[in-house]
Amino acid sequence: MKTSLLKITVPVLAIGLAFSAQGSVSATSPDAGTQAKVNVEVNAGKEISLAKGGDFTHRLTPIDERIFSVNSEIEEIIVVLEDAESITFEEYFFYQEKLNSLDNRLNASTNQLNAVTKKFDGDSVEVTELELEIEASFVATLEAQNLLDSIDVVPELPEIEEPTEEPITQ
C-alpha cells in the first residue's frame, strides 16, 4: 500500500512543482521560466529515481560485491595452483574456464560501472575506488593465468587394477 502511494505522489509532486515554479518565474522573464522548468523536471527525475531505490550508492553496491566475490575466487585458485607441481588436462581446462568466467564477471562490472557513471556522478571517489579495484582484479586474473600456464600439464593415467588373489578351491 505504501509503495503504490509513493509511486503516485512523487510524480504528482514533481508536476506540481514544475507548474508552480514556471508560473512564478515566467512573469519576470520568458527565458528564466524555461530554465526553471528544465531544472524542476531534472530534479523531479532525480526524486523519482531515488524513490525507486536508484540512488548512487545503491547502484555501486552490487558492483563492489561482485568484485569482492571475484577476488575471493582468484585467491582460491592461486593458492591451489601455487601448491600444484603438475595438473591434468581436465584440471587445466577447469581452471581456464574459471579464469575466463572471472574475466567476464569483471567485464560485466566495468560495463555496469560505466552505465552508473553515465546516469550519476562519474567523478566521485567511490567510482574511482571501484575502477582501481577492477583494474587490480584484472591484474590478479592475469597473474593466475600466468601461474596456470607455468604448471606442467600431464595426461591422466588410467588406474591399473591389480589382480586380486582368489582362494583356490578344490
Backbone bond lengths (Angstrom), bond angles and torsions (degrees), N, CA, C in turn:
res aa  C-N    CA-C-N  psi(-1)  N-CA   C-N-CA  omega(-1)  CA-C   N-CA-C  phi
1 M - - - 1.443 - - 1.524 109.84 -
2 K 1.340 117.63 -45.04 1.455 120.91 -179.21 1.518 111.07 -65.36
3 T 1.319 117.15 -36.71 1.455 120.72 -178.45 1.522 111.09 -65.42
4 S 1.322 117.90 -45.06 1.458 119.98 -179.37 1.524 110.81 -66.96
5 L 1.317 118.54 -36.23 1.454 122.05 177.42 1.523 109.54 -64.32
6 L 1.328 117.68 -40.27 1.459 121.95 178.97 1.520 110.59 -66.09
7 K 1.330 116.65 -39.70 1.463 120.64 179.57 1.529 111.52 -63.70
8 I 1.307 116.93 -30.85 1.464 120.93 -179.24 1.526 111.11 -83.10
9 T 1.340 117.42 -42.60 1.459 120.09 -172.61 1.518 113.61 -73.24
10 V 1.317 118.82 -34.17 1.466 120.44 -177.71 1.530 111.30 -64.26
11 P 1.348 120.42 -49.30 1.467 118.80 177.65 1.527 113.06 -63.86
12 V 1.342 117.19 -38.04 1.462 120.53 179.18 1.522 109.33 -64.14
13 L 1.305 118.21 -43.40 1.455 122.62 177.49 1.524 110.50 -61.18
14 A 1.312 117.45 -42.85 1.465 121.08 -179.81 1.524 110.98 -63.97
15 I 1.320 117.15 -42.22 1.468 120.86 178.61 1.523 110.13 -65.47
16 G 1.319 116.23 -42.30 1.465 120.00 178.43 1.512 111.82 -61.77
17 L 1.317 117.07 -42.11 1.460 120.53 177.56 1.526 111.05 -64.97
18 A 1.304 116.66 -38.02 1.463 120.19 -179.66 1.518 110.52 -63.25
19 F 1.345 117.15 -44.69 1.463 119.75 -178.91 1.521 111.76 -70.70
20 S 1.326 117.41 -39.04 1.463 118.90 -178.52 1.519 111.27 -69.67
21 A 1.309 119.45 -39.30 1.462 121.99 178.99 1.515 110.38 -69.84
22 Q 1.315 117.98 -37.88 1.451 121.50 -178.83 1.527 110.19 -68.01
23 G 1.294 117.44 -40.94 1.464 120.49 -178.50 1.507 112.67 -67.01
24 S 1.329 118.91 -41.18 1.454 120.99 -177.00 1.522 112.21 -76.79
25 V 1.320 118.61 -31.19 1.456 121.07 -176.94 1.523 111.04 -87.17
26 S 1.323 118.66 -31.29 1.454 120.69 -175.03 1.527 111.98 -66.66
27 A 1.305 117.56 -20.86 1.459 119.53 178.54 1.520 110.89 -69.54
28 T 1.318 118.44 -28.73 1.462 120.77 -178.67 1.516 112.19 -82.88
29 S 1.338 116.52 -43.89 1.456 119.41 -177.63 1.518 109.01 -158.46
30 P 1.330 117.98 134.61 1.456 119.03 -179.68 1.523 112.73 -65.09
31 D 1.315 118.83 -34.01 1.463 122.62 -180.00 1.529 110.60 -70.16
32 A 1.318 117.21 -37.89 1.459 121.27 179.33 1.523 110.75 -66.70
33 G 1.315 117.54 -34.82 1.461 121.70 178.30 1.514 111.28 -63.47
34 T 1.311 117.40 -41.08 1.465 121.49 178.44 1.517 110.05 -64.09
35 Q 1.328 116.61 -43.58 1.470 120.86 179.67 1.522 110.64 -64.35
36 A 1.325 117.21 -40.93 1.462 120.27 179.27 1.523 110.68 -64.50
37 K 1.330 116.54 -39.69 1.461 120.47 179.18 1.524 110.50 -63.34
38 V 1.326 116.28 -42.54 1.466 120.53 179.00 1.522 110.35 -63.70
39 N 1.330 117.31 -44.47 1.464 121.19 179.80 1.518 111.33 -62.09
40 V 1.327 117.37 -42.38 1.455 120.87 -179.50 1.517 110.36 -66.63
41 E 1.336 117.27 -40.32 1.462 120.09 179.19 1.523 111.25 -64.99
42 V 1.331 116.61 -40.60 1.463 120.02 178.07 1.519 110.19 -64.14
43 N 1.333 117.23 -46.04 1.456 120.87 179.27 1.523 111.15 -64.39
44 A 1.312 117.78 -37.35 1.457 120.79 177.73 1.515 110.40 -64.17
45 G 1.330 116.89 -39.52 1.467 120.71 177.29 1.512 111.36 -62.54
46 K 1.316 117.01 -39.14 1.467 120.43 178.01 1.525 110.43 -67.00
47 E 1.354 116.71 -39.71 1.460 119.71 179.30 1.523 110.43 -63.52
48 I 1.313 116.96 -41.73 1.458 120.23 179.01 1.522 109.73 -64.52
49 S 1.339 116.41 -42.18 1.459 120.40 179.46 1.521 110.85 -62.47
50 L 1.335 116.93 -42.10 1.460 120.20 178.97 1.524 110.76 -68.18
51 A 1.328 117.68 -35.80 1.457 120.65 179.98 1.527 110.71 -65.69
52 K 1.308 117.80 -30.23 1.462 121.57 179.19 1.527 111.91 -86.44
53 G 1.316 119.09 6.81 1.462 121.62 179.06 1.515 112.21 83.22
54 G 1.314 117.63 25.95 1.446 121.05 -175.59 1.504 113.21 -100.75
55 D 1.333 118.37 28.09 1.450 118.87 179.89 1.518 110.85 -69.88
56 F 1.300 115.99 166.12 1.459 123.79 -171.41 1.527 112.83 -60.02
57 T 1.323 117.49 -51.17 1.464 119.88 -177.97 1.516 111.98 -67.87
58 H 1.322 116.50 -30.77 1.460 120.88 177.05 1.529 110.39 -62.74
59 R 1.312 116.73 -34.68 1.462 121.48 -179.49 1.526 112.29 -77.90
60 L 1.324 117.93 -26.99 1.469 121.52 -178.04 1.526 112.52 -84.19
61 T 1.313 117.91 -23.53 1.460 121.60 -176.66 1.526 113.43 -58.13
62 P 1.343 120.52 -47.29 1.473 118.93 -179.97 1.524 112.57 -64.46
63 I 1.318 116.48 -32.14 1.465 120.03 178.82 1.518 109.18 -66.54
64 D 1.317 116.31 -45.88 1.461 121.36 179.52 1.527 110.77 -62.20
65 E 1.325 116.96 -41.72 1.469 120.59 179.30 1.527 111.24 -64.80
66 R 1.335 117.31 -39.35 1.459 120.55 178.90 1.530 110.60 -65.62
67 I 1.310 116.87 -41.68 1.467 120.30 178.89 1.523 110.13 -63.28
68 F 1.329 116.97 -42.53 1.469 120.83 178.26 1.525 110.62 -60.62
69 S 1.319 116.51 -43.87 1.467 121.34 179.18 1.528 111.33 -62.69
70 V 1.324 116.46 -44.75 1.468 120.90 179.00 1.528 110.11 -61.59
71 N 1.324 117.05 -44.39 1.469 120.01 179.97 1.522 111.86 -62.18
72 S 1.321 117.10 -38.77 1.465 120.64 177.89 1.528 110.93 -62.40
73 E 1.327 115.95 -44.30 1.463 119.87 -179.67 1.529 111.53 -67.83
74 I 1.316 117.24 -36.97 1.469 120.45 177.30 1.521 109.86 -62.51
75 E 1.327 116.65 -44.24 1.461 120.89 179.44 1.527 110.95 -60.11
76 E 1.331 116.63 -42.79 1.469 120.62 179.11 1.528 110.79 -61.69
77 I 1.320 116.68 -43.97 1.465 120.49 -179.79 1.521 110.30 -64.11
78 I 1.314 117.18 -44.22 1.465 120.71 -178.89 1.522 110.71 -62.40
79 V 1.330 117.65 -42.09 1.468 121.05 179.50 1.529 110.17 -60.12
80 V 1.318 117.03 -44.64 1.465 121.22 -179.06 1.531 110.27 -66.43
81 L 1.328 116.64 -45.12 1.462 120.19 -176.29 1.526 112.55 -69.96
82 E 1.332 117.56 -31.73 1.471 119.83 178.54 1.523 111.43 -65.84
83 D 1.314 117.05 -30.55 1.464 121.01 -179.17 1.525 113.15 -86.34
84 A 1.325 117.34 -12.98 1.467 120.74 -175.45 1.532 110.81 -87.31
85 E 1.332 115.06 131.79 1.463 119.67 174.64 1.513 110.29 -87.82
86 S 1.316 115.23 -34.02 1.456 120.96 176.38 1.522 108.27 -152.52
87 I 1.331 114.52 158.43 1.456 120.15 178.25 1.526 108.64 -136.77
88 T 1.308 115.80 161.95 1.465 120.36 178.46 1.536 109.14 -84.61
89 F 1.324 115.34 168.06 1.460 119.72 176.80 1.526 110.81 -59.57
90 E 1.303 114.81 -40.55 1.465 119.93 -179.91 1.526 110.74 -61.51
91 E 1.322 117.36 -44.01 1.463 120.86 178.00 1.521 110.90 -65.56
92 Y 1.320 116.79 -39.80 1.463 120.62 179.00 1.532 110.14 -59.14
93 F 1.328 116.47 -48.76 1.461 119.72 -179.41 1.522 111.81 -65.81
94 F 1.323 116.69 -34.58 1.462 119.96 176.78 1.528 110.35 -61.07
95 Y 1.338 117.21 -50.05 1.463 120.96 -179.03 1.525 111.39 -68.22
96 Q 1.324 117.27 -34.23 1.457 120.07 178.15 1.531 110.53 -64.81
97 E 1.320 116.44 -44.30 1.468 119.93 177.56 1.528 111.00 -63.89
98 K 1.311 116.06 -38.45 1.470 120.31 179.14 1.531 110.34 -63.54
99 L 1.337 117.11 -44.31 1.464 120.43 179.06 1.525 111.09 -65.75
100 N 1.325 117.44 -38.29 1.466 120.73 176.46 1.527 110.51 -62.41
101 S 1.319 116.14 -41.48 1.456 121.07 178.43 1.533 110.89 -63.14
102 L 1.322 116.49 -41.87 1.466 120.23 179.15 1.526 110.69 -64.95
103 D 1.326 117.67 -39.96 1.466 121.14 175.44 1.523 110.91 -60.63
104 N 1.329 116.27 -42.87 1.467 120.18 178.96 1.524 111.46 -62.99
105 R 1.317 116.79 -39.55 1.462 120.26 178.49 1.522 111.38 -66.68
106 L 1.334 116.61 -36.34 1.466 119.44 176.38 1.525 110.79 -68.71
107 N 1.319 117.36 -37.97 1.462 120.03 175.99 1.527 110.36 -63.53
108 A 1.324 116.87 -39.16 1.465 120.61 176.73 1.525 110.61 -62.90
109 S 1.327 116.70 -39.35 1.469 120.36 177.44 1.520 110.77 -63.74
110 T 1.328 116.33 -41.18 1.462 120.56 178.10 1.524 110.48 -62.31
111 N 1.321 116.59 -45.75 1.465 120.48 179.65 1.524 111.52 -63.12
112 Q 1.324 116.78 -42.15 1.460 120.71 179.94 1.530 110.51 -66.06
113 L 1.322 116.98 -39.77 1.460 120.72 178.55 1.525 110.41 -64.86
114 N 1.336 116.95 -39.97 1.465 120.13 177.26 1.523 111.11 -62.40
115 A 1.319 117.09 -39.86 1.465 120.85 178.67 1.528 110.81 -65.00
116 V 1.322 116.64 -40.25 1.462 120.28 179.74 1.524 110.41 -67.08
117 T 1.323 117.17 -40.70 1.470 119.51 -178.16 1.522 111.89 -70.10
118 K 1.327 117.95 -24.99 1.466 119.63 174.88 1.519 110.83 -70.40
119 K 1.325 116.40 -34.13 1.459 120.81 -177.14 1.531 111.85 -86.41
120 F 1.325 116.53 -34.56 1.459 121.44 -177.12 1.525 109.54 -120.22
121 D 1.297 116.63 -164.14 1.459 123.30 -177.64 1.521 110.57 -72.50
122 G 1.315 116.92 116.95 1.457 121.32 -179.11 1.520 113.45 -89.04
123 D 1.321 117.85 -6.54 1.460 120.98 -177.40 1.516 112.77 -103.92
124 S 1.307 118.01 16.30 1.464 120.34 -176.88 1.528 110.86 -78.38
125 V 1.299 115.23 163.26 1.459 122.31 179.14 1.525 110.73 -64.41
126 E 1.331 116.11 -38.61 1.464 120.44 -178.84 1.518 111.52 -62.15
127 V 1.325 116.51 -41.63 1.465 120.85 179.90 1.521 109.95 -65.77
128 T 1.313 116.92 -43.72 1.471 121.06 179.40 1.519 110.65 -61.47
129 E 1.332 117.02 -42.19 1.468 120.31 178.58 1.518 111.27 -62.63
130 L 1.331 117.12 -43.15 1.464 120.22 179.02 1.522 111.54 -65.79
131 E 1.315 117.35 -38.77 1.468 120.37 176.88 1.522 110.75 -61.06
132 L 1.328 116.65 -41.89 1.465 120.59 178.15 1.525 111.78 -66.85
133 E 1.331 117.01 -39.07 1.468 121.06 178.00 1.526 110.91 -64.76
134 I 1.318 116.85 -40.96 1.465 120.48 178.97 1.523 109.61 -64.50
135 E 1.319 116.70 -43.72 1.470 120.40 179.44 1.530 110.57 -62.28
136 A 1.334 117.24 -42.57 1.465 120.74 178.07 1.526 111.18 -64.02
137 S 1.317 116.66 -35.31 1.471 120.63 178.42 1.526 110.71 -68.37
138 F 1.330 116.85 -39.19 1.467 119.75 175.99 1.530 110.65 -62.22
139 V 1.323 116.54 -40.26 1.472 120.93 178.01 1.530 109.67 -63.79
140 A 1.323 117.34 -41.26 1.469 121.41 179.58 1.529 111.08 -64.65
141 T 1.329 117.45 -39.69 1.469 118.97 177.81 1.520 110.39 -67.42
142 L 1.306 117.31 -34.78 1.466 120.51 176.51 1.532 110.74 -65.94
143 E 1.319 117.33 -40.56 1.466 121.09 176.03 1.527 110.83 -63.57
144 A 1.325 117.04 -41.63 1.464 120.71 177.73 1.528 110.52 -64.64
145 Q 1.334 116.55 -38.12 1.465 120.44 177.36 1.529 110.64 -64.10
146 N 1.328 116.88 -43.24 1.468 120.55 177.70 1.522 111.29 -63.08
147 L 1.318 116.80 -39.09 1.457 121.40 177.59 1.528 110.31 -64.99
148 L 1.323 116.93 -43.29 1.462 121.42 177.89 1.530 110.86 -61.44
149 D 1.308 116.33 -42.32 1.463 120.42 -179.11 1.529 112.61 -69.73
150 S 1.325 117.17 -22.16 1.463 119.97 -178.43 1.536 113.32 -85.78
151 I 1.310 117.58 -11.35 1.469 121.50 -178.08 1.522 109.22 -85.49
152 D 1.328 115.85 139.05 1.461 121.13 177.60 1.521 109.66 -66.64
153 V 1.326 114.32 133.72 1.458 120.50 177.21 1.525 106.67 -106.29
154 V 1.310 114.73 122.58 1.471 120.33 -177.54 1.517 109.20 -116.84
155 P 1.321 116.20 148.74 1.466 117.80 177.24 1.522 109.71 -69.90
156 E 1.280 114.46 148.69 1.453 119.85 179.45 1.518 108.27 -77.60
157 L 1.302 116.30 124.33 1.458 121.16 -179.42 1.517 109.32 -85.62
158 P 1.319 115.56 135.99 1.467 117.12 177.92 1.526 109.90 -68.55
159 E 1.296 114.36 148.05 1.461 118.80 178.16 1.524 109.03 -72.57
160 I 1.298 115.23 133.91 1.460 120.82 179.07 1.515 107.66 -97.50
161 E 1.303 113.67 125.88 1.446 118.18 179.35 1.521 108.71 -85.38
162 E 1.283 114.26 128.40 1.454 118.78 177.62 1.526 108.17 -86.12
163 P 1.316 115.37 140.29 1.466 117.10 179.78 1.528 110.35 -65.19
164 T 1.275 114.39 139.32 1.437 119.05 178.08 1.514 108.48 -95.40
165 E 1.264 114.64 147.92 1.482 119.00 -179.96 1.519 108.71 -84.58
166 E 1.277 113.36 122.60 1.459 118.42 177.37 1.534 108.60 -98.73
167 P 1.266 116.66 140.63 1.469 118.05 179.59 1.553 110.08 -65.67
168 I 1.277 114.32 141.08 1.470 119.99 179.65 1.524 107.59 -83.24
169 T 1.294 114.02 124.98 1.464 119.29 178.92 1.511 109.46 -112.43
170 Q 1.290 115.73 139.24 1.479 120.07 -179.76 1.464 112.72 -125.96
